[in-house]
Amino acid sequence: MEPPALLIDIDGVLNPFPGPQGSVPPGYRPHRVSPEGHRDILVWLNPRHGAWISATAAMGLVRPVWASSWMADADGCVGRRIGLSPQPYIDLGRPDITTPHPHGYLWKRDSVSTWAADRPLAWIDDDFTDADHAWAAQRTRAGTPTLLIQPDPRVGLRRGHIQAVRLWAVGLITEEGHATAPV
């Protein structure tokens, strides 16, 4: 059985939004990156994130996939800077929207839903709405386990978020009757 996908956003998750005084949480380091078609921009990245994600994947619990507007730029601009090996990404397109929730839910959800089909997934994004949580609950009730993790965008990914993903994934393995991996 293929492990569930771990969908990872970047802005607000791996790259927290600076606080009112420009502060970011401890452990983050500044990096200048050049996404295709953009000038250099400053991102704040924490090298521990790559280790946490890589370890979770190495346990066979998840398969990391970028679910970010960075799309093809995610690996080169962010992933390698936090020690991640290249990961696939979901093509989210370039929607012509003025809000992240044009239909009351996260704009990425339609692309994610099409890509995921009936695959179990854990999705880490800072911008879910109640409608997204209802969608995840409905998928789970229909037999497709779906976990949404929503970090505070000014704090970003925390160890507890990854621990929650690991526990969820181990629960899926246990339900399938396979041996569990250490978390």
OpenMM code with the backbone's topology and positions (N, CA, C; nanometers):
from openmm import Vec3, app, unit

residues = "MET GLU PRO PRO ALA LEU LEU ILE ASP ILE ASP GLY VAL LEU ASN PRO PHE PRO GLY PRO GLN GLY SER VAL PRO PRO GLY TYR ARG PRO HIS ARG VAL SER PRO GLU GLY HIS ARG ASP ILE LEU VAL TRP LEU ASN PRO ARG HIS GLY ALA TRP ILE SER ALA THR ALA ALA MET GLY LEU VAL ARG PRO VAL TRP ALA SER SER TRP MET ALA ASP ALA ASP GLY CYS VAL GLY ARG ARG ILE GLY LEU SER PRO GLN PRO TYR ILE ASP LEU GLY ARG PRO ASP ILE THR THR PRO HIS PRO HIS GLY TYR LEU TRP LYS ARG ASP SER VAL SER THR TRP ALA ALA ASP ARG PRO LEU ALA TRP ILE ASP ASP ASP PHE THR ASP ALA ASP HIS ALA TRP ALA ALA GLN ARG THR ARG ALA GLY THR PRO THR LEU LEU ILE GLN PRO ASP PRO ARG VAL GLY LEU ARG ARG GLY HIS ILE GLN ALA VAL ARG LEU TRP ALA VAL GLY LEU ILE THR GLU GLU GLY HIS ALA THR ALA PRO VAL".split()
positions = [
    Vec3(0.0840, -0.1184, 0.0000),
    Vec3(0.0000, 0.0000, 0.0000),
    Vec3(0.0886, 0.1249, 0.0000),
    Vec3(0.0600, 0.2172, -0.0887),
    Vec3(0.1338, 0.3436, -0.0947),
    Vec3(0.0959, 0.4287, 0.0266),
    Vec3(0.1941, 0.4946, 0.0877),
    Vec3(0.1603, 0.5790, 0.2028),
    Vec3(0.0758, 0.6982, 0.1596),
    Vec3(0.0012, 0.7552, 0.2525),
    Vec3(-0.0775, 0.8737, 0.2187),
    Vec3(0.0132, 0.9895, 0.1790),
    Vec3(-0.0423, 1.0790, 0.1015),
    Vec3(0.0310, 1.1997, 0.0628),
    Vec3(0.0333, 1.2965, 0.1806),
    Vec3(0.1442, 1.3660, 0.1952),
    Vec3(0.1552, 1.4777, 0.2892),
    Vec3(0.1683, 1.6024, 0.2035),
    Vec3(0.0598, 1.6769, 0.1898),
    Vec3(0.0594, 1.7983, 0.1089),
    Vec3(0.1105, 1.9137, 0.1934),
    Vec3(0.2066, 1.9877, 0.1381),
    Vec3(0.2744, 2.0921, 0.2150),
    Vec3(0.2651, 2.2257, 0.1423),
    Vec3(0.2114, 2.3241, 0.2120),
    Vec3(0.2114, 2.4617, 0.1643),
    Vec3(0.3436, 2.5250, 0.2072),
    Vec3(0.3754, 2.6396, 0.1525),
    Vec3(0.4996, 2.7084, 0.1893),
    Vec3(0.4720, 2.8348, 0.2696),
    Vec3(0.4072, 2.9338, 0.2091),
    Vec3(0.3868, 3.0617, 0.2784),
    Vec3(0.2871, 3.0451, 0.3931),
    Vec3(0.3311, 3.0822, 0.5129),
    Vec3(0.2503, 3.0651, 0.6325),
    Vec3(0.2719, 2.9306, 0.6995),
    Vec3(0.3445, 2.8400, 0.6337),
    Vec3(0.3736, 2.7074, 0.6900),
    Vec3(0.5245, 2.6924, 0.7076),
    Vec3(0.5991, 2.6842, 0.5979),
    Vec3(0.7452, 2.6757, 0.6065),
    Vec3(0.8089, 2.8142, 0.6091),
    Vec3(0.7397, 2.9120, 0.5574),
    Vec3(0.7853, 3.0509, 0.5513),
    Vec3(0.6820, 3.1357, 0.6261),
    Vec3(0.6987, 3.1543, 0.7584),
    Vec3(0.5968, 3.2281, 0.8341),
    Vec3(0.5925, 3.3752, 0.7933),
    Vec3(0.4759, 3.4339, 0.8112),
    Vec3(0.4611, 3.5764, 0.7843),
    Vec3(0.5195, 3.6533, 0.9015),
    Vec3(0.6032, 3.7525, 0.8749),
    Vec3(0.6619, 3.8305, 0.9846),
    Vec3(0.5543, 3.9009, 1.0672),
    Vec3(0.5836, 3.9157, 1.1968),
    Vec3(0.4941, 3.9877, 1.2860),
    Vec3(0.4955, 4.1363, 1.2558),
    Vec3(0.4188, 4.2137, 1.3318),
    Vec3(0.4075, 4.3575, 1.3068),
    Vec3(0.5416, 4.4310, 1.3066),
    Vec3(0.6355, 4.3864, 1.3851),
    Vec3(0.7673, 4.4500, 1.3903),
    Vec3(0.8687, 4.3794, 1.3005),
    Vec3(0.8204, 4.2890, 1.2140),
    Vec3(0.9098, 4.2165, 1.1240),
    Vec3(0.9732, 4.0939, 1.1869),
    Vec3(0.9280, 4.0566, 1.3060),
    Vec3(0.9885, 3.9431, 1.3759),
    Vec3(0.9341, 3.8108, 1.3230),
    Vec3(1.0168, 3.7074, 1.3329),
    Vec3(0.9765, 3.5707, 1.3014),
    Vec3(1.0152, 3.4840, 1.4208),
    Vec3(0.9548, 3.3661, 1.4338),
    Vec3(0.9880, 3.2792, 1.5466),
    Vec3(1.1359, 3.2392, 1.5467),
    Vec3(1.1886, 3.1998, 1.6624),
    Vec3(1.3275, 3.1535, 1.6697),
    Vec3(1.3499, 3.0325, 1.5783),
    Vec3(1.4719, 3.0205, 1.5277),
    Vec3(1.5092, 2.9058, 1.4448),
    Vec3(1.4981, 2.9299, 1.2959),
    Vec3(1.4356, 3.0389, 1.2565),
    Vec3(1.4208, 3.0699, 1.1141),
    Vec3(1.5380, 3.1541, 1.0667),
    Vec3(1.5813, 3.1270, 0.9435),
    Vec3(1.6930, 3.2012, 0.8848),
    Vec3(1.6471, 3.2656, 0.7542),
    Vec3(1.6972, 3.3856, 0.7249),
    Vec3(1.6563, 3.4520, 0.6006),
    Vec3(1.7284, 3.3932, 0.4791),
    Vec3(1.6559, 3.3858, 0.3692),
    Vec3(1.7105, 3.3393, 0.2412),
    Vec3(1.6532, 3.4276, 0.1313),
    Vec3(1.7370, 3.4669, 0.0379),
    Vec3(1.6906, 3.5374, -0.0822),
    Vec3(1.6725, 3.4326, -0.1910),
    Vec3(1.5536, 3.4276, -0.2486),
    Vec3(1.5240, 3.3293, -0.3527),
    Vec3(1.4661, 3.4003, -0.4745),
    Vec3(1.4759, 3.3338, -0.5885),
    Vec3(1.4280, 3.3918, -0.7150),
    Vec3(1.3326, 3.2959, -0.7849),
    Vec3(1.2043, 3.2977, -0.7461),
    Vec3(1.1085, 3.2142, -0.8193),
    Vec3(1.0992, 3.2600, -0.9647),
    Vec3(1.0719, 3.1663, -1.0535),
    Vec3(1.0651, 3.1993, -1.1958),
    Vec3(0.9656, 3.3128, -1.2200),
    Vec3(1.0126, 3.4139, -1.2916),
    Vec3(0.9270, 3.5261, -1.3265),
    Vec3(0.9141, 3.6325, -1.2192),
    Vec3(0.9895, 3.6197, -1.1104),
    Vec3(0.9827, 3.7166, -1.0012),
    Vec3(1.1224, 3.7676, -0.9672),
    Vec3(1.1267, 3.8834, -0.9071),
    Vec3(1.2535, 3.9338, -0.8540),
    Vec3(1.2864, 3.8561, -0.7276),
    Vec3(1.4098, 3.8729, -0.6810),
    Vec3(1.4487, 3.8095, -0.5547),
    Vec3(1.3506, 3.8485, -0.4452),
    Vec3(1.3141, 3.7497, -0.3649),
    Vec3(1.2296, 3.7776, -0.2494),
    Vec3(1.2923, 3.7142, -0.1264),
    Vec3(1.2580, 3.7668, -0.0123),
    Vec3(1.3091, 3.7163, 0.1144),
    Vec3(1.2110, 3.6153, 0.1717),
    Vec3(1.2622, 3.4976, 0.2069),
    Vec3(1.1825, 3.3980, 0.2782),
    Vec3(1.2561, 3.3613, 0.4060),
    Vec3(1.1799, 3.3213, 0.5055),
    Vec3(1.2354, 3.2781, 0.6340),
    Vec3(1.2111, 3.1288, 0.6457),
    Vec3(1.3181, 3.0509, 0.6584),
    Vec3(1.3074, 2.9052, 0.6602),
    Vec3(1.3773, 2.8475, 0.7821),
    Vec3(1.3236, 2.7363, 0.8293),
    Vec3(1.3774, 2.6678, 0.9457),
    Vec3(1.4314, 2.5321, 0.8999),
    Vec3(1.5617, 2.5077, 0.9122),
    Vec3(1.6184, 2.3816, 0.8631),
    Vec3(1.5623, 2.2577, 0.9329),
    Vec3(1.5073, 2.2734, 1.0530),
    Vec3(1.4487, 2.1569, 1.1219),
    Vec3(1.3294, 2.1008, 1.0452),
    Vec3(1.2590, 2.1870, 0.9725),
    Vec3(1.1414, 2.1402, 0.8990),
    Vec3(1.1763, 2.0306, 0.7998),
    Vec3(1.2846, 2.0474, 0.7277),
    Vec3(1.3258, 1.9449, 0.6321),
    Vec3(1.3551, 1.8127, 0.7001),
    Vec3(1.4218, 1.8189, 0.8146),
    Vec3(1.4531, 1.6961, 0.8891),
    Vec3(1.3252, 1.6278, 0.9372),
    Vec3(1.2307, 1.7047, 0.9873),
    Vec3(1.1047, 1.6463, 1.0359),
    Vec3(1.0279, 1.5788, 0.9228),
    Vec3(1.0171, 1.6479, 0.8104),
    Vec3(0.9427, 1.5940, 0.6962),
    Vec3(1.0147, 1.4720, 0.6392),
    Vec3(1.1462, 1.4810, 0.6234),
    Vec3(1.2243, 1.3687, 0.5699),
    Vec3(1.2144, 1.2465, 0.6597),
    Vec3(1.2229, 1.2665, 0.7902),
    Vec3(1.2141, 1.1538, 0.8834),
    Vec3(1.0776, 1.0867, 0.8752),
    Vec3(0.9734, 1.1657, 0.8620),
    Vec3(0.8383, 1.1100, 0.8528),
    Vec3(0.8232, 1.0291, 0.7243),
    Vec3(0.8788, 1.0791, 0.6159),
    Vec3(0.8749, 1.0048, 0.4896),
    Vec3(0.9611, 0.8789, 0.4980),
    Vec3(1.0782, 0.8880, 0.5622),
    Vec3(1.1680, 0.7725, 0.5742),
    Vec3(1.1050, 0.6599, 0.6559),
    Vec3(1.0147, 0.6943, 0.7463),
    Vec3(0.9425, 0.5929, 0.8235),
    Vec3(0.8400, 0.5190, 0.7380),
    Vec3(0.8186, 0.5675, 0.6156),
    Vec3(0.7186, 0.5070, 0.5284),
    Vec3(0.5772, 0.5507, 0.5610),
    Vec3(0.5651, 0.6588, 0.6389),
    Vec3(0.4330, 0.7025, 0.6832),
    Vec3(0.3623, 0.7923, 0.5830),
    Vec3(0.4364, 0.8707, 0.5075),
    Vec3(0.3778, 0.9655, 0.4123),
    Vec3(0.4682, 0.9806, 0.2908),
    Vec3(0.4117, 1.0400, 0.1874),
    Vec3(0.4860, 1.0770, 0.0675),
    Vec3(0.4672, 1.2273, 0.0494),
    Vec3(0.5703, 1.3087, 0.0773),
    Vec3(0.5555, 1.4543, 0.0667),
    Vec3(0.5277, 1.5005, -0.0763),
    Vec3(0.4390, 1.5988, -0.0866),
    Vec3(0.4011, 1.6596, -0.2145),
    Vec3(0.3773, 1.8076, -0.1882),
    Vec3(0.4328, 1.8929, -0.2718),
    Vec3(0.4091, 2.0362, -0.2573),
    Vec3(0.2664, 2.0696, -0.3008),
    Vec3(0.1967, 2.1470, -0.2184),
    Vec3(0.0636, 2.2005, -0.2515),
    Vec3(0.0706, 2.3500, -0.2253),
    Vec3(0.1450, 2.4173, -0.3092),
    Vec3(0.1772, 2.5579, -0.2891),
    Vec3(0.1753, 2.6315, -0.4219),
    Vec3(0.1455, 2.7589, -0.4162),
    Vec3(0.1510, 2.8400, -0.5382),
    Vec3(0.2941, 2.8500, -0.5916),
    Vec3(0.3924, 2.8064, -0.5135),
    Vec3(0.5312, 2.8028, -0.5603),
    Vec3(0.5504, 2.6942, -0.6662),
    Vec3(0.4665, 2.5945, -0.6671),
    Vec3(0.4670, 2.4821, -0.7603),
    Vec3(0.6086, 2.4365, -0.7971),
    Vec3(0.6504, 2.4511, -0.9240),
    Vec3(0.7809, 2.4002, -0.9693),
    Vec3(0.8979, 2.4685, -0.8998),
    Vec3(0.8766, 2.5873, -0.8449),
    Vec3(0.9834, 2.6584, -0.7743),
    Vec3(1.0028, 2.6089, -0.6308),
    Vec3(0.9111, 2.5284, -0.5809),
    Vec3(0.9165, 2.4856, -0.4408),
    Vec3(1.0467, 2.4134, -0.4073),
    Vec3(1.0875, 2.3189, -0.4910),
    Vec3(1.2103, 2.2436, -0.4620),
    Vec3(1.3331, 2.3330, -0.4564),
    Vec3(1.3560, 2.4100, -0.5614),
    Vec3(1.4782, 2.4894, -0.5701),
    Vec3(1.4828, 2.6070, -0.4753),
    Vec3(1.3697, 2.6715, -0.4547),
    Vec3(1.3685, 2.7921, -0.3709),
    Vec3(1.3524, 2.7620, -0.2228),
    Vec3(1.2871, 2.6512, -0.1901),
    Vec3(1.2587, 2.6216, -0.0494),
    Vec3(1.3111, 2.4841, -0.0088),
    Vec3(1.2683, 2.3800, -0.0783),
    Vec3(1.3012, 2.2433, -0.0378),
    Vec3(1.4482, 2.2176, -0.0139),
    Vec3(1.5318, 2.2522, -0.1097),
    Vec3(1.6754, 2.2237, -0.0930),
    Vec3(1.7366, 2.3062, 0.0191),
    Vec3(1.6797, 2.4230, 0.0479),
    Vec3(1.7341, 2.5082, 0.1543),
    Vec3(1.7023, 2.4544, 0.2942),
    Vec3(1.6045, 2.3643, 0.3028),
    Vec3(1.5750, 2.3033, 0.4326),
    Vec3(1.6144, 2.1557, 0.4347),
    Vec3(1.6855, 2.1121, 0.3313),
    Vec3(1.7389, 1.9762, 0.3303),
    Vec3(1.6449, 1.8699, 0.2773),
    Vec3(1.5407, 1.9092, 0.2061),
    Vec3(1.4501, 1.8102, 0.1478),
    Vec3(1.5014, 1.7652, 0.0118),
    Vec3(1.4852, 1.6379, -0.0163),
    Vec3(1.5121, 1.5896, -0.1515),
    Vec3(1.3990, 1.6404, -0.2416),
    Vec3(1.4183, 1.6384, -0.3728),
    Vec3(1.3123, 1.6866, -0.4622),
    Vec3(1.1809, 1.6111, -0.4401),
    Vec3(1.0725, 1.6868, -0.4408),
    Vec3(0.9388, 1.6317, -0.4192),
    Vec3(0.8490, 1.6722, -0.5361),
    Vec3(0.7484, 1.5915, -0.5666),
    Vec3(0.6535, 1.6324, -0.6700),
    Vec3(0.5670, 1.7480, -0.6193),
    Vec3(0.4993, 1.8126, -0.7119),
    Vec3(0.4080, 1.9201, -0.6732),
    Vec3(0.2765, 1.9042, -0.7486),
    Vec3(0.1725, 1.9590, -0.6915),
    Vec3(0.0422, 1.9610, -0.7569),
    Vec3(0.0349, 2.0877, -0.8409),
    Vec3(-0.0008, 2.0729, -0.9671),
    Vec3(-0.0164, 2.1897, -1.0541),
    Vec3(-0.1477, 2.2581, -1.0170),
    Vec3(-0.1359, 2.3696, -0.9485),
    Vec3(-0.2528, 2.4441, -0.9023),
    Vec3(-0.2995, 2.5472, -1.0039),
    Vec3(-0.2249, 2.5617, -1.1118),
    Vec3(-0.2601, 2.6634, -1.2101),
    Vec3(-0.2348, 2.8029, -1.1545),
    Vec3(-0.2746, 2.9004, -1.2281),
    Vec3(-0.2622, 3.0411, -1.1863),
    Vec3(-0.4010, 3.1036, -1.1923),
    Vec3(-0.4821, 3.0811, -1.0895),
    Vec3(-0.6194, 3.1316, -1.0948),
    Vec3(-0.6242, 3.2841, -1.0904),
    Vec3(-0.7224, 3.3382, -1.1567),
    Vec3(-0.7443, 3.4826, -1.1572),
    Vec3(-0.8430, 3.5134, -1.0449),
    Vec3(-0.7891, 3.5241, -0.9237),
    Vec3(-0.8746, 3.5463, -0.8070),
    Vec3(-0.8235, 3.6658, -0.7278),
    Vec3(-0.9116, 3.7222, -0.6480),
    Vec3(-0.8734, 3.8351, -0.5629),
    Vec3(-0.8822, 3.8001, -0.4155),
    Vec3(-0.9203, 3.6773, -0.3851),
    Vec3(-0.9300, 3.6294, -0.2480),
    Vec3(-0.8853, 3.4836, -0.2451),
    Vec3(-0.8272, 3.4375, -0.1344),
    Vec3(-0.7872, 3.2964, -0.1284),
    Vec3(-0.9066, 3.2009, -0.1149),
    Vec3(-1.0265, 3.2562, -0.0951),
    Vec3(-1.1463, 3.1734, -0.0749),
    Vec3(-1.2589, 3.2178, -0.1686),
    Vec3(-1.2379, 3.2087, -0.3008),
    Vec3(-1.3365, 3.2628, -0.3946),
    Vec3(-1.4733, 3.1946, -0.3893),
    Vec3(-1.4788, 3.0729, -0.3414),
    Vec3(-1.6061, 2.9998, -0.3325),
    Vec3(-1.6371, 2.9613, -0.1881),
    Vec3(-1.5743, 3.0307, -0.0943),
    Vec3(-1.5960, 2.9997, 0.0464),
    Vec3(-1.4994, 2.8958, 0.1002),
    Vec3(-1.4125, 2.8449, 0.0137),
    Vec3(-1.3117, 2.7484, 0.0560),
    Vec3(-1.1800, 2.7837, -0.0116),
    Vec3(-1.0723, 2.7214, 0.0350),
    Vec3(-0.9381, 2.7515, -0.0153),
    Vec3(-0.9295, 2.7269, -0.1659),
    Vec3(-0.8753, 2.8225, -0.2370),
    Vec3(-0.8697, 2.8169, -0.3836),
    Vec3(-0.7978, 2.6935, -0.4360),
    Vec3(-0.7083, 2.6359, -0.3591),
    Vec3(-0.6312, 2.5188, -0.4026),
    Vec3(-0.7131, 2.3900, -0.4001),
    Vec3(-0.8227, 2.3921, -0.3249),
    Vec3(-0.8921, 2.2672, -0.2952),
    Vec3(-0.9411, 2.1934, -0.4192),
    Vec3(-0.9915, 2.2610, -0.5188),
    Vec3(-1.0399, 2.1903, -0.6381),
    Vec3(-0.9267, 2.1132, -0.7059),
    Vec3(-0.8107, 2.1771, -0.7204),
    Vec3(-0.6954, 2.1086, -0.7819),
    Vec3(-0.6482, 1.9927, -0.6951),
    Vec3(-0.6444, 2.0145, -0.5645),
    Vec3(-0.6026, 1.9083, -0.4722),
    Vec3(-0.7001, 1.7917, -0.4791),
    Vec3(-0.8286, 1.8214, -0.4795),
    Vec3(-0.9300, 1.7165, -0.4835),
    Vec3(-0.9184, 1.6328, -0.6104),
    Vec3(-0.8973, 1.6980, -0.7229),
    Vec3(-0.8799, 1.6263, -0.8495),
    Vec3(-0.7537, 1.5407, -0.8457),
    Vec3(-0.6438, 1.5991, -0.7991),
    Vec3(-0.5169, 1.5265, -0.7922),
    Vec3(-0.5277, 1.4071, -0.6976),
    Vec3(-0.5865, 1.4287, -0.5811),
    Vec3(-0.5899, 1.3252, -0.4773),
    Vec3(-0.6862, 1.2124, -0.5111),
    Vec3(-0.7957, 1.2426, -0.5783),
    Vec3(-0.8995, 1.1430, -0.6060),
    Vec3(-0.9358, 1.0720, -0.4752),
    Vec3(-0.9111, 0.9413, -0.4677),
    Vec3(-0.9470, 0.8687, -0.3453),
    Vec3(-0.8246, 0.8304, -0.2617),
    Vec3(-0.7138, 0.9040, -0.2786),
    Vec3(-0.5942, 0.8795, -0.1972),
    Vec3(-0.6111, 0.9428, -0.0595),
    Vec3(-0.5719, 0.8738, 0.0453),
    Vec3(-0.5665, 0.9384, 0.1768),
    Vec3(-0.4616, 1.0496, 0.1746),
    Vec3(-0.4879, 1.1558, 0.2486),
    Vec3(-0.3907, 1.2645, 0.2531),
    Vec3(-0.3985, 1.3419, 0.3830),
    Vec3(-0.2822, 1.3909, 0.4217),
    Vec3(-0.2705, 1.4915, 0.5276),
    Vec3(-0.2262, 1.6180, 0.4553),
    Vec3(-0.2873, 1.7308, 0.4890),
    Vec3(-0.2599, 1.8557, 0.4176),
    Vec3(-0.2298, 1.9632, 0.5199),
    Vec3(-0.1118, 2.0231, 0.5081),
    Vec3(-0.0714, 2.1306, 0.5989),
    Vec3(-0.0768, 2.2622, 0.5225),
    Vec3(-0.1669, 2.3501, 0.5655),
    Vec3(-0.1846, 2.4815, 0.5030),
    Vec3(-0.2372, 2.5754, 0.6109),
    Vec3(-0.2018, 2.7014, 0.6014),
    Vec3(-0.2431, 2.7981, 0.7029),
    Vec3(-0.3758, 2.8655, 0.6714),
    Vec3(-0.4412, 2.8305, 0.5611),
    Vec3(-0.5526, 2.9122, 0.5130),
    Vec3(-0.6828, 2.8360, 0.4910),
    Vec3(-0.7079, 2.7315, 0.5663),
    Vec3(-0.8324, 2.6567, 0.5517),
    Vec3(-0.9506, 2.7348, 0.6086),
    Vec3(-1.0683, 2.7046, 0.5559),
    Vec3(-1.1926, 2.7603, 0.6091),
    Vec3(-1.2733, 2.6460, 0.6705),
    Vec3(-1.3850, 2.6806, 0.7323),
    Vec3(-1.4743, 2.5770, 0.7848),
    Vec3(-1.5203, 2.4838, 0.6727),
    Vec3(-1.5399, 2.5390, 0.5530),
    Vec3(-1.5818, 2.4562, 0.4392),
    Vec3(-1.4750, 2.3530, 0.4031),
    Vec3(-1.3483, 2.3880, 0.4176),
    Vec3(-1.2404, 2.2921, 0.3912),
    Vec3(-1.2408, 2.1808, 0.4954),
    Vec3(-1.2624, 2.2173, 0.6203),
    Vec3(-1.2681, 2.1157, 0.7259),
    Vec3(-1.3879, 2.0223, 0.7045),
    Vec3(-1.5005, 2.0778, 0.6591),
    Vec3(-1.6174, 1.9946, 0.6297),
    Vec3(-1.5876, 1.8997, 0.5134),
    Vec3(-1.5160, 1.9486, 0.4115),
    Vec3(-1.4757, 1.8649, 0.2981),
    Vec3(-1.3892, 1.7482, 0.3456),
    Vec3(-1.2922, 1.7776, 0.4325),
    Vec3(-1.2036, 1.6725, 0.4848),
    Vec3(-1.2828, 1.5703, 0.5655),
    Vec3(-1.3756, 1.6180, 0.6466),
    Vec3(-1.4579, 1.5265, 0.7267),
    Vec3(-1.5434, 1.4381, 0.6359),
    Vec3(-1.5985, 1.4955, 0.5300),
    Vec3(-1.6802, 1.4182, 0.4359),
    Vec3(-1.5955, 1.3131, 0.3643),
    Vec3(-1.4758, 1.3491, 0.3207),
    Vec3(-1.3864, 1.2514, 0.2570),
    Vec3(-1.3581, 1.1354, 0.3523),
    Vec3(-1.3310, 1.1695, 0.4785),
    Vec3(-1.3000, 1.0666, 0.5775),
    Vec3(-1.4208, 0.9756, 0.5995),
    Vec3(-1.5399, 1.0350, 0.6143),
    Vec3(-1.6617, 0.9538, 0.6317),
    Vec3(-1.6849, 0.8622, 0.5118),
    Vec3(-1.6457, 0.9081, 0.3930),
    Vec3(-1.6646, 0.8292, 0.2709),
    Vec3(-1.5554, 0.7233, 0.2523),
    Vec3(-1.4624, 0.7137, 0.3479),
    Vec3(-1.3599, 0.6100, 0.3415),
    Vec3(-1.2249, 0.6549, 0.2895),
    Vec3(-1.2065, 0.7858, 0.2710),
    Vec3(-1.0779, 0.8389, 0.2266),
    Vec3(-1.0221, 0.9269, 0.3376),
    Vec3(-0.9403, 0.8700, 0.4250),
    Vec3(-0.8896, 0.9475, 0.5389),
    Vec3(-0.8208, 1.0768, 0.4946),
    Vec3(-0.8616, 1.1855, 0.5581),
    Vec3(-0.8102, 1.3180, 0.5236),
    Vec3(-0.7889, 1.3965, 0.6516),
    Vec3(-0.6674, 1.4448, 0.6698),
    Vec3(-0.6315, 1.5232, 0.7876),
    Vec3(-0.5868, 1.6610, 0.7417),
    Vec3(-0.6459, 1.7651, 0.8001),
    Vec3(-0.6012, 1.9020, 0.7739),
    Vec3(-0.5306, 1.9544, 0.8978),
    Vec3(-0.4134, 2.0101, 0.8776),
    Vec3(-0.3352, 2.0731, 0.9844),
    Vec3(-0.3206, 2.2198, 0.9457),
    Vec3(-0.3563, 2.3097, 1.0384),
    Vec3(-0.3586, 2.4524, 1.0070),
    Vec3(-0.2696, 2.5306, 1.1033),
    Vec3(-0.1433, 2.5510, 1.0669),
    Vec3(-0.0540, 2.6291, 1.1524),
    Vec3(-0.0940, 2.7768, 1.1566),
    Vec3(-0.0546, 2.8420, 1.2638),
    Vec3(-0.0663, 2.9871, 1.2722),
    Vec3(0.0335, 3.0435, 1.1711),
    Vec3(-0.0096, 3.1287, 1.0769),
    Vec3(0.0821, 3.1756, 0.9724),
    Vec3(0.1961, 3.2634, 1.0236),
    Vec3(0.1872, 3.3146, 1.1447),
    Vec3(0.2968, 3.3943, 1.2007),
    Vec3(0.3944, 3.3068, 1.2799),
    Vec3(0.3576, 3.1804, 1.2991),
    Vec3(0.4428, 3.0859, 1.3720),
    Vec3(0.4972, 2.9792, 1.2776),
    Vec3(0.4139, 2.9336, 1.1837),
    Vec3(0.4558, 2.8314, 1.0891),
    Vec3(0.4486, 2.6912, 1.1471),
    Vec3(0.5118, 2.6000, 1.0777),
    Vec3(0.5101, 2.4587, 1.1135),
    Vec3(0.5787, 2.4360, 1.2474),
    Vec3(0.5127, 2.3577, 1.3327),
    Vec3(0.5679, 2.3216, 1.4637),
    Vec3(0.5858, 2.1696, 1.4684),
    Vec3(0.6700, 2.1266, 1.5580),
    Vec3(0.6940, 1.9825, 1.5740),
    Vec3(0.5632, 1.9075, 1.6020),
    Vec3(0.4754, 1.9686, 1.6800),
    Vec3(0.3470, 1.9055, 1.7116),
    Vec3(0.2611, 1.8789, 1.5890),
    Vec3(0.2729, 1.9632, 1.4873),
    Vec3(0.1981, 1.9396, 1.3635),
    Vec3(0.2459, 1.8113, 1.2959),
    Vec3(0.3768, 1.7941, 1.2890),
    Vec3(0.4325, 1.6730, 1.2274),
    Vec3(0.4004, 1.5510, 1.3132),
    Vec3(0.4052, 1.5669, 1.4434),
    Vec3(0.3689, 1.4560, 1.5320),
    Vec3(0.2235, 1.4142, 1.5083),
    Vec3(0.1343, 1.5113, 1.4884),
    Vec3(-0.0062, 1.4792, 1.4607),
    Vec3(-0.0190, 1.4018, 1.3297),
    Vec3(0.0575, 1.4404, 1.2283),
    Vec3(0.0567, 1.3680, 1.1008),
    Vec3(0.1064, 1.2254, 1.1222),
    Vec3(0.2147, 1.2096, 1.1979),
    Vec3(0.2691, 1.0752, 1.2226),
    Vec3(0.1681, 0.9864, 1.2947),
    Vec3(0.1052, 1.0393, 1.3973),
    Vec3(0.0070, 0.9600, 1.4721),
    Vec3(-0.1110, 0.9218, 1.3835),
    Vec3(-0.1562, 1.0148, 1.3016),
    Vec3(-0.2662, 0.9873, 1.2087),
    Vec3(-0.2251, 0.8765, 1.1110),
    Vec3(-0.1057, 0.8879, 1.0535),
    Vec3(-0.0590, 0.7893, 0.9555),
    Vec3(-0.0385, 0.6522, 1.0195),
    Vec3(0.0148, 0.6490, 1.1407),
    Vec3(0.0302, 0.5210, 1.2111),
    Vec3(-0.1069, 0.4592, 1.2363),
    Vec3(-0.2047, 0.5419, 1.2680),
    Vec3(-0.3411, 0.4922, 1.2858),
    Vec3(-0.3945, 0.4265, 1.1598),
    Vec3(-0.3617, 0.4815, 1.0442),
    Vec3(-0.4044, 0.4209, 0.9180),
    Vec3(-0.3375, 0.2861, 0.8975),
    Vec3(-0.2085, 0.2788, 0.9293),
    Vec3(-0.1358, 0.1524, 0.9161),
    Vec3(-0.1959, 0.0489, 1.0096),
    Vec3(-0.2250, 0.0892, 1.1317),
    Vec3(-0.2836, -0.0012, 1.2305),
    Vec3(-0.4196, -0.0515, 1.1833),
    Vec3(-0.5009, 0.0371, 1.1252),
    Vec3(-0.6318, -0.0027, 1.0739),
    Vec3(-0.6192, -0.1046, 0.9620),
    Vec3(-0.5118, -0.0959, 0.8841),
    Vec3(-0.4896, -0.1896, 0.7743),
    Vec3(-0.4344, -0.3229, 0.8249),
    Vec3(-0.3979, -0.3293, 0.9531),
    Vec3(-0.3471, -0.4526, 1.0097),
    Vec3(-0.1993, -0.4753, 0.9898),
    Vec3(-0.1251, -0.3714, 0.9506),
    Vec3(0.0191, -0.3831, 0.9313),
    Vec3(0.0901, -0.3450, 1.0602),
    Vec3(0.2169, -0.3789, 1.0660),
    Vec3(0.2978, -0.3380, 1.1805),
    Vec3(0.3076, -0.1863, 1.1832),
    Vec3(0.3140, -0.1309, 1.3017),
    Vec3(0.3243, 0.0141, 1.3132),
    Vec3(0.4699, 0.0564, 1.3152),
    Vec3(0.4936, 0.1756, 1.2669),
    Vec3(0.6278, 0.2345, 1.2689),
    Vec3(0.6426, 0.3168, 1.3954),
    Vec3(0.7634, 0.3288, 1.4487),
    Vec3(0.7813, 0.4120, 1.5675),
    Vec3(0.7588, 0.5582, 1.5331),
    Vec3(0.6964, 0.6300, 1.6247),
    Vec3(0.6759, 0.7733, 1.6040),
    Vec3(0.7598, 0.8469, 1.7029),
] * unit.nanometer
topology = app.Topology()
chain = topology.addChain("A")
for resn in residues:
    res = topology.addResidue(resn, chain)
    for name in ("N", "CA", "C"):
        topology.addAtom(name, app.Element.getBySymbol(name[0]), res)
